[in-house]
């Protein structure tokens, strides 16, 4: 059976308020009744003590004292009688009898204690009566006492009237609380309903949802967490979409880059197989097949290297390496490629600069970065620099090439990123994997790499390796 949250909230509020009102009303009525009877008993006790005190001070004027008090107490509808230790009455003009006392009550009076009975409805054969019995002691010996009684009809009427007013107050308060509970329940349910509607939109694929949040209660905090969650989901979806677009571009590039050498190799093999290539062109054809095969191997190795690095399958064999020697090797290996684009490679490094690194991976890092500089530089200069800082060996690769837009600088480390997206074939770093591999290898060496570039003014890569003592 479905029980709406609105009614749960509403009935919980009403039940709590109702129980609280009932308890407070009962406690207040009980307290008020006790207060009325207590005041009446205190009044009777004060008159009783006054009568006994006056009789004790003027024993020969006892009858006169009793008559005086009788006129006063009659006006207040209070009756009294005096009695001795044998329950004999010294005066009983108003018909009060000590026989109404039980043995335990009489025993209490004999022991010198004041007896108070509130709202007794049986002993006097009339409506409820409140009475008190005060012992009279002389030299510590019980010799009698006084009993005073008063009808509680006036007090009962007052209590009844107060209870009636209290009941009206409860009904009015209950009506107000009913409306207030209804209003507050609607507010809470409306806030939860907004969250529910927003959740339904998210489940249907709409991630551009925002609900009003606050920090003054748990529902507001829940709304804030919901907005944060949606923001994260939206960012993740955008990232997934971006990755999907890069994947499509990557697959397109892969298809293009692999199709070209495979087509060349297949065509050349068919030509050689069927003797369709002249004898003088066969050597050049075989050379072309060899170059395209090496190109395919390089493409595959680039991808394998990246996956191995990301999965921590690369082991580093670190040693202290003279940096100038490595930079000169890079200069020698890439000089031909640099000359093809009319570039010049310049090495600037003191001979006492050493780098603690894996030799092969250091070469791989510098080759990738330098090839990237050659690729995007024409008729320019590429500097390979080395120097020492306090706690690191620093390598700089700077060119005078086309540079990178500042908004794209961070993107160059992405696996599928290509600075010139219109380029479908590059001689180096075909799929934009080179710089991704570079960054991962630098991080494996506990180093850091940064790039500084400005469109049209060249690019500088700065690599820092933690420094160790030289030989």
C-alpha positions, -999 to +999 in steps of 0.1 A: +000+000+000+014+034-011+015+060+016+026+094+002+054+112+019+032+143+022+008+125+045+036+109+064+050+143+072+016+158+079+004+130+103+037+129+120+036+166+127-001+165+139+005+134+161+035+150+178+016+182+184-015+164+196+003+142+220+023+172+233-010+192+238-027+164+256+002+158+279+006+194+286-031+198+292-033+169+316-002+181+335-015+216+337-050+205+348-034+182+375-011+210+386-039+235+387-062+212+407-034+204+432-026+241+435-063+250+443-066+222+469-032+231+484-042+267+488-075+257+504-057+233+528-032+261+537-060+284+543-077+259+567-045+252+585-038+289+590-072+294+606-068+262+627-035+274+640-048+308+648-078+294+667-056+270+688-031+297+695-058+321+707-074+294+729-040+285+744-032+321+752-067+328+767-082+295+779-109+312+799-123+330+769-125+299+747-162+302+740-159+338+730-130+330+707-149+302+691-179+324+685-158+352+670-141+327+646-174+311+638-188+344+624-157+349+603-155+314+590-192+311+583-188+339+558-160+318+541-181+287+543-157+270+566-168+247+595-148+237+624-150+216+657-127+212+687-122+177+703-102+162+731-079+132+732-108+108+737-126+121+706-151+140+728-163+172+712-157+205+729-178+222+703-197+208+674-221+236+665-216+229+628-220+191+630-184+181+623-176+147+639-142+132+645-156+097+638-151+103+601-114+097+607-100+062+602-078+046+628-047+053+608-056+089+604-065+093+641-031+076+649-014+102+628-031+131+646-023+115+680+013+115+670+012+153+666+009+154+627-014+176+607-039+156+586-049+170+552-077+153+531-085+169+496-118+165+478-134+138+499-168+129+484-179+102+509-174+110+546-198+139+550-227+127+529-226+157+507-206+170+478-168+169+480-152+184+511-116+194+519-107+191+556-077+193+578-071+181+614-046+199+636-035+183+669-033+203+701-002+196+721+007+207+756+042+200+768+045+175+740+014+156+751-016+152+728-048+166+745-070+173+716-073+192+684-094+210+658-110+199+626-118+224+598-137+216+566-148+235+535-169+225+506-149+223+473-179+233+451-164+267+444-130+253+437-145+226+415-164+252+395-132+272+390-113+242+379-141+232+356-141+267+341-103+267+337-104+232+320-131+245+297-110+275+287-080+251+283-100+229+260-109+258+238-073+269+237-063+233+227-088+232+199-077+266+185-040+257+188-047+223+171-065+241+142-035+265+138-010+236+140-031+217+115-028+244+089+009+250+098+017+213+095-001+212+061+019+242+049+053+229+061+046+194+048+038+208+014+071+228+014+092+198+023+074+175-002+078+202-029+115+203-024+118+166-025+096+165-056+119+189-074+148+166-066+128+136-079+119+154-111+156+164-116+167+128-110+142+116-136+156+141-161+192+128-154+181+092-158+166+101-191+199+115-203+195+152-196+226+163-176+220+200-178+199+200-147+202+223-117+181+224-085+179+251-059+203+243-031+210+257+004+231+248+034+206+253+062+192+218+063+199+183+050+176+186+020+194+217+008+227+199+013+213+169-007+204+193-035+239+208-035+254+173-036+230+164-065+241+195-084+277+185-078+270+150-090+253+162-122+282+186-128+306+157-125+285+135-148+282+163-173+320+168-173+325+130-176+301+128-205+319+157-222+352+139-216+337+107-229+325+125-260+359+141-265+376+108-261+352+092-285+359+120-311+396+114-306+391+077-309+373+082-342+401+106-354+427+081-342+410+052-361+407+075-392+444+083-389+454+047-383+434+036-413+450+062-435+485+057-422+484+019-423+466+018-457+493+038-475+523+016-466+503-016-469+491-006-504+526+003-514+540-029-501+512-050-516+516-033-550+553-037-551+552-074-541+526-081-568+547-062-594+578-082-584+559-115-584+545-110-619+576-094-634+557-062-641+586-040-628+616-034-650+649-049-639+664-014-633+635-004-610+634-036-589+662-024-564+644+009-559+611-010-554+626-034-528+641-004-510+606+013-509+591-019-495+618-020-468+611+017-459+574+012-457+578-020-436+600-001-411+574+027-411+547+001-401+570-013-374+576+022-360+538+029-359+531-003-340+560+002-316+548+037-307+514+023-296+530-006-278+554+016-260+526+039-248+505+010-235+535-005-217+544+028-200+508+034-189+506-002-174+540+002-156+556-026-176+587-005-184+618-011-163+643+016-160+681+009-158+693+042-145+728+055-146+747+088-147+749+099-183+770+128-197+743+151-211+765+168-238+773+133-253+736+124-256+727+158-271+755+154-297+741+119-306+706+135-311+722+162-332+740+136-354+710+113-358+685+140-368+709+163-388+696+148-421+660+153-412+668+189-401+686+197-433+656+185-453+636+214-438+666+237-439+670+237-401+701+239-379+705+219-347+728+236-321+741+219-289+749+240-259+759+221-228+789+221-204+807+187-203+802+184-165+764+181-166+752+146-159+717+131-159+706+101-138+683+083-162+678+052-184+700+057-214+676+043-240+646+061-226+665+094-224+673+091-261+637+083-268+625+114-249+650+137-267+644+122-301+607+126-298+609+162-287+635+171-313+616+154-341+585+174-330+606+206-332+619+197-367+584+189-379+570+223-370+601+244-379+612+255-413+643+276-421+650+279-384+672+268-355+667+242-329+687+245-297+696+215-274+707+229-241+719+214-208+726+229-175+726+222-138+704+237-111+706+232-074+687+199-072+682+190-109+697+186-143+678+207-168+674+199-205+659+225-229+648+219-265+639+252-281+629+260-317+619+290-339+590+272-354+553+280-358+546+277-321+514+265-304+484+285-294+483+290-256+449+274-254+462+242-269+495+239-249+480+214-224+464+193-251+497+183-267+501+156-240+469+138-249+474+105-266+455+113-298+461+150-301+477+165-332+485+202-333+477+204-369+445+184-372+443+188-410+476+169-413+469+133-422+504+121-428+535+131-409+570+115-412+575+116-374+550+108-346+522+099-369+494+096-344+504+123-319+517+096-295+553+109-293+547+136-267+523+114-246+551+089-244+576+116-235+556+128-206+550+093-192+588+085-194+597+118-177+573+110-149+587+075-145+621+092-139+605+113-111+611+143-133+589+171-147+584+186-181+569+219-191+563+236-224+564+273-232+551+285-266+536+314-284+519+312-318+544+321-345+573+326-321+585+290-315+583+265-286+605+256-257+604+223-238+620+223-204+628+189-187+641+185-151+656+153-138+664+150-100+701+156-097+727+130-084+764+133-078+786+132-109+815+109-113 
